Amino acid sequence: MPAPGPSQIESPVNGFLQSSGLRGEDAAGLATAIANTAGQALTMFLSQAMVMPGIPVAADPISGSGATAGPGRLMPPPAGGPGAPQLEGFASGQCQAQGLRGEHADGLAKVIAGVIAQGIALFCAQTLVMPGIAVAGFVSSAPGMLQPVPLASPLEGIANGLLNQNGLRGEAAPDLAKALAQGVDLALTLFASQAMVSPGIPCPPGASAGPGRLM
């Protein structure tokens, strides 16, 4: 399946903004900018993500049939996903396209890009490839599943720090941090439910011997 698209992310993000008290005339445009940036970032993530070798494998040494017997890990960015510098230009363009052009527009774009990039980095650090992937002929022969992790709480702290760092310190800043963290957490939860580990990972008895990709 493809990565979650902006249409899956925008409505929940708009709801998070409203529930945090951010209901001004720019709220809908902000939700669109966040959703579009997150959708682009997750598409990039899907194409770049790598499953690291070393997944425990229980396979018959003669037939090569069996299954993975333990969890796998994702490679961290920058090798395994986009970083903030790769996303800032896109986030800036999205903010401008939605009419968010005030003196803090560049800072807002950096915050959006930074929270999404940090969310992907946390996802790579904490999300596991679930055990039980079928192995045939010493190669994984079925897709693998990702185990989602809740990230809203750590992302809220990161968002607050980035807002302060970029001069966005108004009374609504904590509310924006909370809504942005919730939106990125939701986007990554959707990603975990839709993305799968592609078959074809070399799996000799003992542990996987090569990287995997997502699909």
HUBELRA-V165254 format. One record per residue. N is the residue number from 0. PHI is phi in radians with two decimals (* if undefined). OMEGA is omega in radians with two decimals (NA if undefined). D_LAST is the distance of its C-alpha to the last C-alpha in Angstrom with 2 decimals. Layout:
N;PHI;OMEGA;D_LAST
N;PHI;OMEGA;D_LAST
This chain:
0;*;3.09;6.57
1;-1.27;3.05;7.28
2;-1.14;3.09;8.63
3;-0.96;-3.14;12.17
4;-1.65;3.14;14.65
5;-0.96;-3.11;18.21
6;-1.14;3.10;19.72
7;-1.39;-3.01;18.20
8;-1.77;-2.96;19.52
9;-1.09;-3.09;22.84
10;-1.09;3.08;24.93
11;-1.06;3.14;24.39
12;-1.10;3.09;25.04
13;-1.04;3.08;28.16
14;-1.13;3.11;29.22
15;-1.11;3.12;28.86
16;-1.10;-3.12;30.97
17;-1.15;-3.13;33.58
18;-1.19;3.07;33.86
19;-1.55;3.10;34.45
20;1.58;-3.13;37.29
21;-1.68;-3.03;35.71
22;-2.13;-3.11;36.87
23;-1.21;-3.06;38.39
24;-1.13;-3.13;38.08
25;-1.65;-3.04;35.17
26;-1.10;-3.12;33.08
27;-1.13;3.10;31.17
28;-1.13;3.10;30.49
29;-1.12;3.10;29.35
30;-1.05;3.12;26.88
31;-1.13;-3.14;25.50
32;-1.09;3.11;25.34
33;-1.11;-3.10;23.53
34;-1.13;-3.13;20.98
35;-1.14;3.12;20.39
36;-1.17;3.12;20.11
37;-1.12;3.12;17.73
38;-1.06;3.10;15.46
39;-1.12;-3.13;15.59
40;-1.09;-3.12;15.09
41;-1.25;3.03;11.91
42;-1.12;3.07;10.49
43;-1.11;3.14;11.82
44;-1.04;-3.14;10.58
45;-1.03;-3.11;6.85
46;-1.36;-3.06;7.91
47;-1.76;-3.00;10.38
48;-1.05;3.12;9.45
49;-2.28;2.99;10.53
50;-1.59;-3.07;11.47
51;-1.28;3.02;15.14
52;-1.08;3.08;17.08
53;1.79;3.07;19.69
54;-1.19;3.11;18.11
55;-1.02;-3.09;21.15
56;-2.25;3.00;21.12
57;-1.93;-3.10;23.77
58;-2.28;3.08;23.95
59;-1.10;-3.05;27.06
60;-1.21;3.13;28.40
61;-1.74;-3.09;29.48
62;-1.47;-3.10;26.91
63;1.32;-3.13;23.89
64;-1.72;3.12;22.84
65;2.87;-3.13;22.06
66;-2.83;3.02;19.45
67;-1.19;-3.00;18.39
68;-1.96;-3.14;21.34
69;-2.74;-3.09;20.46
70;-1.32;3.03;17.95
71;-2.00;-3.10;15.73
72;-2.16;3.07;15.63
73;-1.68;3.09;13.56
74;-1.26;-3.10;15.23
75;-1.32;2.97;17.22
76;-1.09;0.15;17.62
77;-1.44;-3.12;18.79
78;-1.21;-3.02;16.79
79;-1.80;3.14;13.73
80;3.04;-3.10;13.93
81;-1.29;3.03;16.49
82;-1.80;-3.09;20.07
83;-1.00;-3.14;22.77
84;-1.04;3.11;24.34
85;-1.26;-3.04;21.26
86;-1.77;-3.02;21.26
87;-1.09;-3.13;25.03
88;-1.08;3.12;25.75
89;-1.16;3.13;23.28
90;-1.09;3.11;24.63
91;-1.09;3.11;28.14
92;-1.10;3.12;27.62
93;-1.19;3.10;26.31
94;-1.10;3.12;29.32
95;-1.12;-3.13;31.68
96;-1.12;3.14;30.27
97;-1.67;3.07;30.98
98;1.42;3.13;34.49
99;-1.61;-2.96;34.04
100;-2.14;-3.13;36.28
101;-1.22;-3.09;38.81
102;-1.12;-3.13;39.83
103;-1.74;-3.06;37.03
104;-1.10;3.14;34.24
105;-1.11;3.10;33.08
106;-1.13;3.11;33.20
107;-1.10;3.11;31.25
108;-1.07;3.12;28.46
109;-1.13;3.12;28.45
110;-1.16;3.13;28.31
111;-1.03;-3.14;25.36
112;-1.09;-3.09;23.42
113;-1.16;-3.14;24.64
114;-1.17;3.11;23.79
115;-1.13;3.14;20.19
116;-1.10;3.11;19.86
117;-1.17;3.07;21.67
118;-1.09;3.11;19.53
119;-1.13;3.12;16.36
120;-1.10;3.09;18.55
121;-1.13;3.10;19.81
122;-1.02;3.14;16.43
123;-1.11;-3.10;15.53
124;-1.32;-2.98;19.04
125;-1.97;-3.10;19.22
126;-1.31;-3.14;15.99
127;-1.95;2.89;15.61
128;-1.39;-3.01;13.14
129;-1.26;3.10;15.19
130;-1.14;3.03;17.29
131;1.70;3.09;17.59
132;-1.26;-3.12;14.69
133;-1.14;3.12;16.50
134;-2.17;3.09;17.71
135;-2.46;-3.13;19.54
136;1.10;3.10;21.38
137;1.14;3.10;20.41
138;-2.40;3.08;16.67
139;-1.09;-2.99;14.07
140;-2.06;3.13;13.88
141;-2.52;3.10;11.82
142;-1.15;3.05;8.72
143;-1.88;-3.11;9.80
144;-1.88;3.05;10.61
145;-1.77;3.11;11.41
146;-1.70;-3.12;15.06
147;-1.21;3.08;16.05
148;-2.30;3.09;19.20
149;-1.30;-3.07;21.91
150;-2.19;-3.04;22.33
151;-1.05;-3.07;24.81
152;-1.13;3.11;27.87
153;-1.13;3.14;27.07
154;-1.19;3.11;25.58
155;-1.12;3.08;28.85
156;-1.11;3.10;30.84
157;-1.10;-3.14;28.73
158;-1.10;3.11;29.09
159;-1.05;3.11;32.83
160;-1.12;3.14;33.20
161;-1.20;3.09;31.44
162;-1.08;3.12;33.53
163;-1.12;-3.13;36.67
164;-1.10;-3.09;35.77
165;-1.75;3.01;35.31
166;1.37;3.13;38.54
167;-1.76;-2.97;37.26
168;-2.10;-3.12;39.70
169;-1.19;-3.09;41.05
170;-1.13;-3.14;41.62
171;-1.54;-3.07;38.38
172;-1.04;3.12;36.28
173;-1.08;3.11;35.63
174;-1.18;3.10;34.62
175;-1.13;3.12;32.19
176;-1.03;-3.13;30.74
177;-1.12;-3.11;30.27
178;-1.14;3.13;28.66
179;-1.15;3.11;26.28
180;-1.09;3.12;25.28
181;-1.10;-3.13;24.77
182;-1.15;3.13;22.65
183;-1.19;3.08;20.28
184;-1.05;3.12;20.18
185;-1.09;-3.13;19.33
186;-1.06;-3.13;16.51
187;-1.30;3.04;14.92
188;-1.14;3.05;15.72
189;-1.07;3.13;13.93
190;-1.03;-3.13;10.81
191;-1.10;-3.12;11.21
192;-1.41;-3.06;11.78
193;-1.84;-3.12;8.85
194;-1.35;3.12;5.79
195;-2.36;3.08;5.36
196;-1.39;-3.11;6.07
197;-1.20;2.99;5.64
198;-1.11;3.06;9.29
199;1.86;3.11;11.75
200;-1.37;3.08;12.95
201;-1.08;-3.04;16.75
202;-2.33;3.01;18.51
203;-1.19;3.11;22.28
204;-0.98;3.12;24.56
205;1.96;-3.10;24.75
206;-2.86;3.11;21.52
207;-1.09;-2.99;18.29
208;-1.94;-3.13;19.39
209;-2.66;-3.13;16.49
210;-1.30;3.05;13.54
211;-2.10;3.10;9.94
212;-2.14;3.07;6.71
213;-1.70;3.09;3.77
214;-2.41;NA;0.00
